[in-house]
Amino acid sequence: MRISRTLPRQLYLMMITSLCTMFGAGTIAAEPAHYRNGTLIALRDIESDAADRVRLVGILRTLSQQVAAASCTLTSGIDVEEAYEVLATSSAAFERYVAALQHGDEELHILGVETDRGILHDLAAIEAEWSTIDGAIDAVLADVTDVDSSHIIDDHSNRLLELTSTLSTDVVGVYSNPYEMTSRDAFLIEITGRQLMLTQKLARDACEIWSDYHADLGKADLAENMVVFENSLHALRFGLPAAGITAAPNDVIRDGLDRLLARWAIIKVNQQTLLDGGTLNDEQKTEIFRVLQLELADLEQLLKDYKEYSERNH
């Protein structure tokens, strides 16, 4: 069975596009100077792409899990058209963002080539790991019953997540600007960004269980990730002072978190069935995949809302 790659699935195209534009154009650096590679660089009145670089590497973490979740869902015959478009769109986005971080991309507001040797090393490692699965992704898109290729993608997705997480840490270290947001705001944004990734890891875990591929590992991972995801939503909504997390700071963020929690209650029921050794019908499996894509879209908006809130206070 083969489906055209040009299906007009606007929901997912809009979802990925929104990731590119959620913070708008670049910012103007506020500090008078900054050290980069041991050199003092004057930054006043110079347009900065720092926030966009940090944002893109965070998106890469999510995409590393989204390609695995979509390929597993697709080859197990669940929500085929939607899963196909998610796989096609997310894999193309991953390749574009890696290239942008290396060479620049004006449309994504990445304004020049990367020069930091540590970051370039990270990007090279990511490209090498991606090369082990890009052929498998093409194979699944050509034949949606190619389970063996889907397994290759799944087998490499953890390593890809590790590498993109290392890149994220290094990019934040090089490009972060303490004059643009407080450490507390940055912490809240980081938690929200991790939630983005977890939506797709949860989808991947569930599919591993129902497709009986690494099912035992999938169950252990799903149980852990469900706790982290739910606790993080509650902490963002109601606060967790012991961890330095404040409650939702305004009505917009509070309403967004309420929607996320309500939708999570739906997902949790089906996922708990998998953890308890039960089985799901195709409709319930489809619900897990689709609702987690909706959670991802709402978390993208929440990330934008936190960013705007932090900017209003500085």
ChimeraX attribute file (.defattr): number of C-alpha atoms within 10 A of each C-alpha:
attribute: neighborCount
match mode: 1-to-1
recipient: residues
	/A:1	8
	/A:2	11
	/A:3	14
	/A:4	11
	/A:5	15
	/A:6	8
	/A:7	11
	/A:8	10
	/A:9	15
	/A:10	10
	/A:11	15
	/A:12	21
	/A:13	15
	/A:14	12
	/A:15	19
	/A:16	19
	/A:17	13
	/A:18	16
	/A:19	19
	/A:20	19
	/A:21	14
	/A:22	16
	/A:23	17
	/A:24	12
	/A:25	15
	/A:26	16
	/A:27	16
	/A:28	15
	/A:29	20
	/A:30	15
	/A:31	14
	/A:32	10
	/A:33	12
	/A:34	16
	/A:35	12
	/A:36	12
	/A:37	10
	/A:38	7
	/A:39	8
	/A:40	10
	/A:41	12
	/A:42	13
	/A:43	16
	/A:44	14
	/A:45	12
	/A:46	11
	/A:47	13
	/A:48	20
	/A:49	22
	/A:50	21
	/A:51	20
	/A:52	24
	/A:53	24
	/A:54	21
	/A:55	20
	/A:56	21
	/A:57	24
	/A:58	23
	/A:59	24
	/A:60	26
	/A:61	27
	/A:62	25
	/A:63	29
	/A:64	28
	/A:65	27
	/A:66	28
	/A:67	28
	/A:68	31
	/A:69	29
	/A:70	28
	/A:71	31
	/A:72	32
	/A:73	29
	/A:74	28
	/A:75	24
	/A:76	20
	/A:77	15
	/A:78	21
	/A:79	19
	/A:80	18
	/A:81	15
	/A:82	19
	/A:83	26
	/A:84	25
	/A:85	25
	/A:86	26
	/A:87	27
	/A:88	21
	/A:89	21
	/A:90	23
	/A:91	20
	/A:92	13
	/A:93	19
	/A:94	21
	/A:95	14
	/A:96	13
	/A:97	21
	/A:98	19
	/A:99	15
	/A:100	22
	/A:101	23
	/A:102	18
	/A:103	14
	/A:104	19
	/A:105	16
	/A:106	10
	/A:107	11
	/A:108	21
	/A:109	20
	/A:110	23
	/A:111	20
	/A:112	14
	/A:113	13
	/A:114	15
	/A:115	12
	/A:116	14
	/A:117	10
	/A:118	13
	/A:119	20
	/A:120	15
	/A:121	12
	/A:122	19
	/A:123	21
	/A:124	15
	/A:125	16
	/A:126	21
	/A:127	17
	/A:128	12
	/A:129	16
	/A:130	20
	/A:131	11
	/A:132	13
	/A:133	23
	/A:134	18
	/A:135	14
	/A:136	20
	/A:137	22
	/A:138	14
	/A:139	17
	/A:140	25
	/A:141	24
	/A:142	15
	/A:143	16
	/A:144	23
	/A:145	18
	/A:146	20
	/A:147	19
	/A:148	13
	/A:149	24
	/A:150	26
	/A:151	20
	/A:152	17
	/A:153	27
	/A:154	23
	/A:155	14
	/A:156	17
	/A:157	25
	/A:158	15
	/A:159	15
	/A:160	24
	/A:161	20
	/A:162	14
	/A:163	21
	/A:164	25
	/A:165	18
	/A:166	17
	/A:167	25
	/A:168	22
	/A:169	14
	/A:170	18
	/A:171	23
	/A:172	17
	/A:173	11
	/A:174	17
	/A:175	18
	/A:176	16
	/A:177	16
	/A:178	11
	/A:179	11
	/A:180	19
	/A:181	17
	/A:182	14
	/A:183	11
	/A:184	13
	/A:185	18
	/A:186	17
	/A:187	13
	/A:188	21
	/A:189	19
	/A:190	14
	/A:191	17
	/A:192	22
	/A:193	21
	/A:194	19
	/A:195	24
	/A:196	27
	/A:197	23
	/A:198	23
	/A:199	26
	/A:200	26
	/A:201	28
	/A:202	27
	/A:203	27
	/A:204	26
	/A:205	28
	/A:206	28
	/A:207	28
	/A:208	25
	/A:209	21
	/A:210	20
	/A:211	15
	/A:212	11
	/A:213	15
	/A:214	15
	/A:215	17
	/A:216	14
	/A:217	13
	/A:218	22
	/A:219	21
	/A:220	12
	/A:221	16
	/A:222	25
	/A:223	17
	/A:224	12
	/A:225	18
	/A:226	20
	/A:227	11
	/A:228	15
	/A:229	21
	/A:230	16
	/A:231	13
	/A:232	19
	/A:233	20
	/A:234	17
	/A:235	20
	/A:236	20
	/A:237	22
	/A:238	16
	/A:239	17
	/A:240	15
	/A:241	10
	/A:242	7
	/A:243	8
	/A:244	12
	/A:245	19
	/A:246	17
	/A:247	16
	/A:248	20
	/A:249	14
	/A:250	11
	/A:251	9
	/A:252	13
	/A:253	20
	/A:254	17
	/A:255	14
	/A:256	17
	/A:257	21
	/A:258	14
	/A:259	12
	/A:260	21
	/A:261	17
	/A:262	10
	/A:263	15
	/A:264	19
	/A:265	11
	/A:266	13
	/A:267	23
	/A:268	14
	/A:269	12
	/A:270	19
	/A:271	25
	/A:272	16
	/A:273	12
	/A:274	21
	/A:275	17
	/A:276	9
	/A:277	11
	/A:278	11
	/A:279	15
	/A:280	14
	/A:281	11
	/A:282	13
	/A:283	10
	/A:284	16
	/A:285	21
	/A:286	19
	/A:287	17
	/A:288	22
	/A:289	25
	/A:290	17
	/A:291	17
	/A:292	23
	/A:293	21
	/A:294	17
	/A:295	21
	/A:296	22
	/A:297	21
	/A:298	18
	/A:299	22
	/A:300	21
	/A:301	17
	/A:302	23
	/A:303	25
	/A:304	21
	/A:305	19
	/A:306	21
	/A:307	18
	/A:308	12
	/A:309	17
	/A:310	18
	/A:311	13
	/A:312	9
	/A:313	10
	/A:314	9
